[in-house]
Amino acid sequence: MITLHGFAASNYYNIVKHTLLYKEVPFQENLIFAGSDELLKVSPVGKVPAITTAEGFNLSEANVICDFIEETYPDTPLYPTDASERAAVRQIMKIAELYLELPSRRLIPYVFSGTQAPDTVKEEVRQVLTRGIGALNQVCQFSPWIAGKELTMADIYMHYVNVVVKACAQAQLDWDVLAEIPGMKEWNKTMSQSDIAQKIEADRVANMPEFMQHVQAQIQAANAK
């Protein structure tokens, strides 16, 4: 059985968890926070998520793990069979990561601390998000799924990217980024109503107090140095 290492407050962890649940792959969870010595044993740079297979094979990085799961458990595919269509799915995922998730992530420390990011940081984030919005308006289909008629890995990936975007952009930029992409909010609502997404959201909410305690402990330790 696969062991999924990480914590439910992590959107990257939840991308892998959703993939496993969607494909009905048996797995168990190991609650562990980023940067710990225990995590370094299964993840080379101590990042969440990581997995350990029944054979003892360790693997990290969410997109790499998802590709491994797709190839190992192909019966419920999350990529099209056509090469061009597969590339289109991966293009959406990469744009979402580079131009929505990563710039929004720059605002997380300020969200957690309840402070406002410097105007220079806000402007830099806004510029990158604007590029992402323009790109996604070109490549997303929402017919009904994000890349076409079938649910793909791009749907799972984007759904959990949006968790970070909504939390950070709204709080720090007073900006409803998803509303800038016609069809995105309606699609996101559909995604959130699935049994899998609702289970993952419940687990995320339950994990948040422990995660925030961990964050506060890290901040206190850093300030004490």
Rosetta blueprint (number, residue, H / E / L):
1 M L
2 I E
3 T E
4 L E
5 H E
6 G E
7 F L
8 A L
9 A L
10 S L
11 N H
12 Y H
13 Y H
14 N H
15 I H
16 V H
17 K H
18 H H
19 T H
20 L H
21 L H
22 Y H
23 K L
24 E L
25 V L
26 P L
27 F E
28 Q E
29 E E
30 N E
31 L E
32 I L
33 F L
34 A L
35 G L
36 S L
37 D H
38 E H
39 L H
40 L H
41 K L
42 V L
43 S L
44 P L
45 V L
46 G L
47 K L
48 V L
49 P L
50 A E
51 I E
52 T E
53 T L
54 A L
55 E L
56 G L
57 F L
58 N E
59 L E
60 S E
61 E L
62 A H
63 N H
64 V H
65 I H
66 C H
67 D H
68 F H
69 I H
70 E H
71 E H
72 T H
73 Y L
74 P L
75 D L
76 T L
77 P L
78 L L
79 Y L
80 P L
81 T L
82 D L
83 A H
84 S H
85 E H
86 R H
87 A H
88 A H
89 V H
90 R H
91 Q H
92 I H
93 M H
94 K H
95 I H
96 A H
97 E H
98 L H
99 Y H
100 L H
101 E H
102 L H
103 P H
104 S H
105 R H
106 R L
107 L L
108 I H
109 P H
110 Y H
111 V H
112 F H
113 S H
114 G L
115 T L
116 Q L
117 A L
118 P L
119 D H
120 T H
121 V H
122 K H
123 E H
124 E H
125 V H
126 R H
127 Q H
128 V H
129 L H
130 T H
131 R H
132 G H
133 I H
134 G H
135 A H
136 L H
137 N H
138 Q H
139 V H
140 C L
141 Q L
142 F L
143 S L
144 P L
145 W E
146 I L
147 A L
148 G E
149 K L
150 E L
151 L L
152 T L
153 M H
154 A H
155 D H
156 I H
157 Y H
158 M H
159 H H
160 Y H
161 V H
162 N H
163 V H
164 V H
165 V H
166 K H
167 A H
168 C H
169 A H
170 Q H
171 A H
172 Q H
173 L H
174 D L
175 W L
176 D L
177 V H
178 L H
179 A H
180 E H
181 I L
182 P L
183 G L
184 M H
185 K H
186 E H
187 W H
188 N H
189 K H
190 T H
191 M H
192 S H
193 Q L
194 S L
195 D H
196 I H
197 A H
198 Q H
199 K H
200 I H
201 E H
202 A H
203 D H
204 R H
205 V H
206 A H
207 N H
208 M H
209 P H
210 E H
211 F H
212 M H
213 Q H
214 H H
215 V H
216 Q H
217 A H
218 Q H
219 I H
220 Q H
221 A H
222 A H
223 N H
224 A H
225 K L
